[in-house]
Structures are given as C-alpha cells and as structure tokens.
Amino acid sequence: MSTPEPENNEAADAAKSATAAPKPQPDRPPRDWGVIIRNVFTAENGAMVTFLAIVLALVVGALMIVLSSTDTMNKLGYFFASPGDFLSSAWNDISSAYSSLFKGAIFDPATISGTPEQFFGPISNTLEYATPLIFGGLAISVAFRAGMFNIGGQGQLIVGAIFASYVGFSWTALPGLLHMIVAVLAGIVGGMLYGGLVGWLKAKRGAHEVIVTIMLNYVALLFLGGWLLNTSVFHNPAAAGQAISKPASSTAVLPHLFGDQLFTDIGLLFAIAATFAVAWFFKRSKLGFEVRAVGLRPSAARTAGINVSRVQIASMLISGALMGLIGVTQTLGLANPNNNSLSPNIDAGLGFSAITVALLGRTKPWGVVGAALLFGALQAGGALMQTQAQVSIEIITVIQALIVIFVAAPQLVKEIFHLRAHKIDTGKGGGEDTPTVDPFHTTETINVAGGEE
Amino acid sequence: MSTASTATGNVPTTNVAALAADTRSKMISGVVMAAVGALALWGFGLTSRVSNGAHTLFGLKYDPTQTGGLGPISAPAQEVALALTSLAILCGLVRAFAPISKKIQLWLDGVYFASLVISFLVWAAAGSSVGLNVPSIIVLTAAGAVPLILGSLSGLMCERSGVVNIAIEGQFLFGAFAAVITASSTGSLWAGAIAGCLGGALMCALLAVFANRYLIEQVVLGVVLNLLASGVTGFLYDRVMSTNGGTYNQAKGFSAIKIPGLSSIPIIGELFNQNIIFYLAYVLVPVMWFLLFRTRWGLRTRAVGEHPTAADTVGIKVIGLRYRNVITAGLLSGLGGVWLTLGLASAFGKDMSSGKGYIALAALIVGRWSPIGAFGAAVLFGFATELQVALSSLNTPIPGAYLAMAPYLVTIFVVAAMGGLTRPPAASGKPYIKG
C-alpha cells in the first residue's frame, strides 16, 4: 500500500476544484455559445471522444476491408495508369459493406413501404443481440466497481447455460410459466456459484481473480464440450455424433416480446430490469456503497469497518449471476440456433465482448446499455454484411476492440484530431458526479497476480 | 495480494502470526496432498483394472517396429501402483508434520507429483498389449511445451520490466498468421519465421505504446488486444486464406535436424532429431536466466520492474528500457506463433492458439516469475495436454477432457495454495510516470 498512484482520482478532483474555485466568473459571461461549442471538441468530453473513437474504428475497418479485397488490390497495381479504377472499386467495397451493416442494424430504406415486421426487423435483431451484452456489461461493471476484473464470463455463462438447459429439458413436469421461471433461476444460480467460487478464492485464499477466471473458463469449456455433452443425461440421441444436448422443452423457452415475426425475446425485459436493479444497487443500497468504497480504496474501506472479503465475494456472486443470465438467454432465448439446446460454443465469445461493453459504458449501468446497443447493432449488421457484402463478421470484433482502445486512450484521439486538451473554464466549477473507479487507468486495484502490497 | 496477505505483510509485529499462518497452510496442503494420495491408492492400486495380476508394458523405442535396441519393460501393475501411491502419501504426511526446509519441501513436492503421475500411467496402461511408448510421450511433451516455454519467457521479460503481458495469446495468433502467409507467398520458410517474430513484436509494440504512453490499464489492454488479434487474423483468414488457401495458407514445416551422437541415445534420442525452433526454445531458457540474473541488462530490467523510481534515480531510462524489453519479448512470443504453424507444419486456422497463450501465462505464474520455474511449469503443462494423445488408444475410463483440464486446475490450486507467497515483480502492471 505504498504506491502513490491511488491518489490520482482524488488528487485530480482536488486539483480541478482548486483551479476552478479561485476564479469564479470574473470576465467570462455565464453563457458564451462559442465557448460552449468549442468545449464540445475537447479531450475531456467523453461523448465526443467516444464518437470520434467510433469514427476512427470504422475508418480502420474500412481500410482493412479494402486491403483484404484481392480484386481491389489488383487494381492498385496500375493505380497511376488509371486511379479511378482503384478508387471506385475501393469505394464500392466500403460502401457495400457499411450500407449493409446499417441495413442490418437499424433499418432498410427499402422496407419503408413494407410491413411493420420488415421495417422493425433489423432493430429487433439489434435488441436481441444487445440483450446478453447488457447482462455481461453489468456483470463486469459490478465486479469492476469492487476492484476486480472478471474475465471469467465465458465460464460463468457456460455453467449458467448448463443449469438452465438441464432444468429446461428435464423438469418438464412443471407447469408452463413456472418451468420458465425455474429454468431462468437455475441459470442465475449456476453462474452465481461459479462466480462466487472466484470471489471466495480471491477473498480467502488470495488467489488473483484474473488468473483464476482465465483458468476456470477453460475448465468449464472442456467440461461442457469434452465430457458433459457426450453423457447420456445431456446428449441428444437424435443427433448422433454431434456434441449437442437435448432441446429445452417449449414451456421453458423465453417467449417472443413483440410478436412472432420479430426476433426479440423477453430476455430484453430481464436485461432492462437488471439495469434498473444494478443502478439502484450502486446508488442506494448499502452493499453497493460498500462495493464502491472497496473498489476505490480497499485499505480505507477496511479502516471504515467494511468487511472487504465479504464485499468481494458478494460482488463476484452478483457478477456471476448476471453472467448466468447470458447463459439463460443463449440457451432458452431466440438467439439459440440449435432449437434451444446446448452446444460447445454456447458462449459465442460473449464473456469477452462483455468486457468491451463495460469499458465503453465506463462501468455505469446506463452507459453499459448504450454500449450494448451499439455493439448489438454492430453484431446484427455484421451478420447481414457477411451474407450481403461477403465481408467476414470478424471485422466487428476488430471494430469493437479498436473502439475500446481508442476510448481508453483519449490522448491518442486528441492527437489525431488536434482536439483541445482541456475545457475552457466557463466559471461553472466542476459539477462532476461522484468519483468512480476509472475502468481504464486504475493501477492499484487491478494488477495481475499482484495487488495491494 | 488481498486481505489475508496484507495482514501477513510488512509490519514486524505480525511476523509471528504470519509464521503461524504459514505453518498452518503448510500443514493443510500436506494433509490435502496425503488425502489425494490415498484416493489415488484406492483408485489406481485397488480397482479391477490392476487387481487381476495385470502387467503394464513400457515401450522404450520411439519406433516400435524398428529392430534391435531396448525391448519393452513389463511391470506388475498393482504392486507398482500401490508402492508409488504409498510413497506419495508418505510425502504428503512428511510435508505436513515434519519440520523441513523449503528446499526439501520442493523436492518432496517433486517426488509426490512424479509418483502420482507414474502410478496413474501404470494404472491407465495396465493389461494393454501395446503399452505406453515412453520415448513418444517424452517427445510429445517436449514438443507441446515449446510454445508454452516461448510464451512464458515473453511474459517473463515483460513482467520483469514492469509491464503485464496478458496478450501472449494474441501474439501467438499474429505470429502464426504472419509466418504462414509470408512463408507461403514468398516460398521461404526463413522469411516466414522472421515475419512471424515481427508479427509478435508488432503486437507487443502496441502493448508497449498503449501501456507506457497512453497509460491504459494493462490487464484490460491485454484482453482487448487478444480480441483484436483474434478479430484481425480471423477476418484476414476469411477474406484471403479461406478462398485462396493454396497460395496463402500452405505451410511447409522446418525440417528436423539430427544432432549426430546425441540422437542415437536410447529413449531420449528422438529429442535430438527436431527442428530449429524446438532447439531454440530450449536454449533460450538458460540464456534468459543468464541474461536476467548475470548481466547488466538483467539487473537494470529487474530494477525497472521492482522499483522504477529508484532505477530512474540512478540514471536508468525506465520508459525506454520498458519499450525495448516488451518489443523484444514480442519476438519470442511471435516465435511461439511460428512454431504453431511452420514448426508443426500445419496450416493457419481461426483462433488456432486455442488458449496456449493463457497456459503460458499460467506457467509463468506457477513458475513464480523465474525462467527455470516457468520452464518446469511449461513442461508439466505440455505433459498434461499431450498425455491425452498417448492415452486415447488405451481406452481409460477417465475422459480426455479431464486430463486436458489438469493444467488449469493445477494453476488454480497453486495460486490458491501459494496465495500470498507468490509475488510478482513489484511494479508489474504499473505505468511509470516521470516527475
């Protein structure tokens, strides 16, 4: 506990208010629109940086699309003889990819005169893809606010999916709605147990959560794909030779939210409810307060009488439970491609996408929802882009990773766009919300296999 | 590390408590080891697989069809299994109750582990007419350990200079991709190998820039870089390789170099009939140890990783050294990627490193941030993952998935058991801001 870094947060705040306080509003008029507009374009404006980060990531994505298109690159060979060929071909590559991305994510102008189902189809796909990302982003945020980095989403959601799937196909005696509720709860419990194990090992045994979660991911993956799906309890006899479970009974499946034509299930409602719950948890609950205190400064929290071990275990339990909900929507939701049965790749990389969502949302509940909608839109659009423009959906992973890197490095965005470093002081000192754990630059609380020594 | 270890930390008055806690944890882990040994005694020594006087064959020739050389050894399965598991229980009990030094404790752990593993093998191969091919297991283990060794040496170099490198997986992928695409489009394996190393270095350069200049939290950064590498290589694979595999994804492997003399030693001779990357990986372990602990560069690197402010005070350029070390480390993990394609003569596939980068990280931690320790852990993990291949023909009741889990479970057990005892370089993961 001897590092100087942890002071950063408070020190920065103190410095900010110190510079803002002494010179209240001597010569600046209270509302100068020029200043306000110029203040939009600063590196301190999170929304602006996020927007520019998205633009940058899309530009890099466009470059990759052009560079990997063999046709277009062949035309580059005679660029100086006929530059138009190359440019129009490159433009064609980019515009066909990104217009299908838009059509798949938001709406297709061609469907304005079509049925409402056609018109709202893309947006409902976006919502369906966003649902697990909301759970995941919230899960990462809860752990992060307690100073822990949960990379174990993959494992926790797999265990949640196993539990939900088991209840889904075997406890068929339960009546309709009750069956679904029990299956959802089972998924939550599964993720909770697997996440809680991490919290327990961290709090009681001092095992670093980053290492433990990485290892537990592979344990869960091997357990599911290498063994469980081949056992007689889980394996679907109708799919001989395939590692796939019995399909969940129809009573356990999550129903459609907006009618049978649209691809959104009631998992979205759970996600919104979870967001409200997590927002309440951070703002109003005692445990949420303790979580934030532990995340900001464990030693201070301990001095203040907070049981740090208990808080760490509790936040990992909650985080795991939210990850378990991804397992639920992946197995019982409409996103499941295999008739609501369990397959080895049930996690679909969501445990890791969740990290990018939480980071982009700056670990705030409604920020997470916004980030999840953006990445959900990219996923939904990417699927159409793959079929229509033959651009591999992997580009979406690249774009997501780049967005997060750019957002995490506002300095870089500032250098690229020559943004002003700080806001011009308008005399309205500070006004920022309460300090939270900075997801990108904490140096004390997250530190692989190290920590507060 | 966490609550428990901070309590047992630096304040002198808590030393007694710390010692007591240490003795207690030594006792608990010893008892657990003995209990596991007893379970093994029951499972491997008393079950029907070995009880009917079955024998276990140990083949001692790499190529069993070859004439001459050593014949197989046949051992009575039950007796050997019982003896070895009893030895394991004894080791656990001694560790728990006898006052022994740390060094003896380490030896005991080694004996415990070896006897458990051999008793398992004896049990698994009991009654089989083919038996276990010992030289083949040795070679598979050694080959499986190569990427883990290279990856953990890369991680070691980064962490020793104060930068956490979780992106080894991404460096493997990038290295493997760059190697195969260069090698098959130029037709030169060496160009491919160099491109692969540079690919890894490029990924590490990204890590270095974002960690040192833009001060992004390094674990977060590593995870995101892994995603980036997976996305970029997967995208290019779909766009370029999957349609045009003949020109861009045709890997010819490095051919084996037979070392005269050594390669004719019985049992382990095949280890000296491998390709250049294999030898390089094993040579790099002592080289890294020497560089890190016996040279000026090593002293400076360790200083920068432990206490950058002090290092800066005596005139070491902290940031510059970190940049250089992290990018050089990228060459090593890039070479690990080269092994996955050109070393094994296999084509590139999406996410083909399949977690090896993370196992390399685990080897680094289990090996307690030392080159020799990381090497030992890498060999152990290589053994556990390759054992499935050797056992697949023996029809054991234990599914391969559980064997494949072994390295991960061992790592969890080790970090949980060692808890506060493991200590990474003090400044690892903390950006240095001058001033």
Interface residues (C-beta under 8 A of the other chain):
Chain A: M1 T3 E5 M64 S68 S69 T70 F149 I151 L201 K202 A203 K204 R205 G206 A207 H208 V210 I211 V212 I214 M215 L216 Y218 V219 L222 F223 G225 G226 W227 N230 P298 S299 R302 V308 S309 Q312 F352 S353 I355 T356 L359 V391 S392 E394 I395 I396 T397 V398 Q400 A401 L402 V404 I405 A408 A409 Q411 L412 P439 F440 H441 T442 T443 I446 N447 V448 A449 G450 G451 E452 E453
Chain B: M1 S2 T3 A4 S5 T6 G9 V164 I166 F210 R213 Y214 L215 I216 E217 Q218 V219 V220 L221 V223 V224 L225 N226 L227 L228 S230 G231 V232 G234 F235 L236 Y237 D238 R239 V240 N244 K350 G355 Y358 L361 A362 I365 P399 G400 A401 Y402 A404 M405 Y408 L409 T411 I412 V415 A416 A417 G419 G420 T422 R423 P424 A426 S428 G429 K430 P431
